[in-house]
Amino acid sequence: MWQPASQPYPNRLDRHGGMWQPVPVYPPGRQPHGVPMPRGAPMLPPVYQQKPPVYIRASAPVCCGICCSLCLIISYVALIPIVEWVSFALLYFGDSYHDPRECTEFTFNAFDGGVLNGISCNFGVESNNRRPVIVFGGNAMDMYDTAQHMPKMLPQGESWQAFSMSMPGRQYAGGRDVQTSPEEAIREANALLEYVWTQTGQKAVIFGWSLGSSLATGLAATATQEHVRCLLVGNPFSSFRELALRLTAYLAAPWYYMLPEWPTADWAAQVTAPTIVFSSLDDSLIPVWMHTQVFERSAATRKMLVERHAPHMGFRAFIDAADSVLEICDPPARPIPNP
């Protein structure tokens, strides 16, 4: 038997700069272990160097980027219900005050066939022909304290019948047991305006403050214009989404489109009824420039901006401007042309 031999190549470098390795040499026509090769079979090439295995490695920055992206996505999705709950609780704070006092409670029909609660209070001088006014308070006011306090800003030398309803939601006394939303609130407000028109046969003054100013503006924008005498709004925000970004130092920006919109400025651009905007210059909740923006966006040809140094809920500072309501809401009669 033949023995495989090794033939070293001392002092010789291969093409990669390494030393030649001993290569077994087989007799011609034979394979390893002395097995004869088939006739015409190619000769086995000499093996000079074995190639190292190839490994696929991911760099550390790529791994960190993927992990961070997954963490951000998971955190974003996990925080969605928390953001929705916090925004809902802050926007629709609720009010359990339930004392009608000298006012009268009543019910009226919603457009979907349901029954809604309302309240009516008389203000000003005694008269059999009172001016109807619909009032909406802030996010922490239900229909009871709204109807008892807000009409005091109206001219007391006139005779008023104030109508109000609570914001929809069980957190408001007298509110309908449904999910609170701008769409539901405007539908119920339109039902109240229809009730007032049926009961009085007169155009109604629509008056809202803070969150109620947005509801009042939305009502004036969507209602039958023949049923609206004028619009009064106090310390309005241009949009709740924009206000939420400002109050949270833009931390709520990733969830911007999940917040209730309440686009007061956009609704004001659709209101042609005479409009008054009351602006508290010391408002620490809603920026004063939002009050001004709503006023500027109003499409009313007769409008007025009334500014006073007062806090956000400082109604009393505007009592001296009550006569402006008659000036804007009751335009002077057209002169009769001479025959």
Steps between C-alpha positions, in 0.01 A plus 500: 500500500612846430515765770385861452795727502524860599705742303577816692585825336730676738551873485222550244212737546156452354307777329347612833838544660485179705731204500432206275354203685605141433275350235455123468623366169327198349630279222364585158163340432424425862270666758562511872522165674636344178165472318555505124342797323259438213641537154467857381428636850659836570790522732426635846631853527747566775360668805715795597284674760162444659273808490375620838122481569295810431300646794223764467520743787261792580665815619414635847340828373256304281394278791454801728295682237264205454457453875433871556244509218314203644501656846362828364222325310401291802506805728293705254231233470498432876451870581204550264230404756675701772517815285135460400391458861702797627381732221139390554520555877655845467279623218169366634564554868135473597276661763260342749330824612125438494289783641245667269409772756247733337557351154278250323618158381354356181561226246525520124543252218831413340513449125556126550180464704662513844404731784732779616496715815496878500451793735346846459560812712353849476719810535461874474178695509163331509339457164269268316726512198851402610803473275620138474869430561672160499801478734782244516754500784856372532620144537432505877151650474172317451170652391403604855784737587529606134139621480522668843822699448580571136186707417617758758736628229202595282334846513287492816270769368360247254285195558674165441407134506816291524502139381781256563595133486793306642778363286420139405649243736416350838769715669272805454184535709209482258721381214400221269660164581707476181864545403596867515615632162477818289266331251256383769508838676419692181215263413344552843556878483319514166211309657488758781498787250213333315311471829559868583381606157184290540428638849574869441478554125799736528862495395729403784819659626765225531749559780791275602806524725830306480411151373142623473619769258610227261163326532320831447706575189443151362127541558491840327694355206275196449156632599235652281615860475146634528493366858818678617493865607867536593798316648681587824818310594728545800869402502478257208785277385564471129529119518521263793775301329714812473423589860595150618837524324570831672392380845715185477807675353436302179543164676159404363613560141531127408133451596378825341236339276357292785394807701151656468527780247241767594606731211353824632683726255390292202140511619522876555596538135157357414296725731344804336283602797617806699777392738661625823821347638576563869875474568658478848846653465620319815383159380753241625330203335424604143747731321358842423611469138251215462217732607615747237538233234139389545389862470705555185379178338134587559306553178254739668472842344403645842742387770675638808798400715455594869819478710528525877772423756350193661581132562363220288165472679471867596142566388449809713765702316278503190174607662572862408510396134146359507363781287725383216273198468209715392725709277615192307203267531235763420619688193337839454192500285548606144379857438174520316564666163314819426215458254 
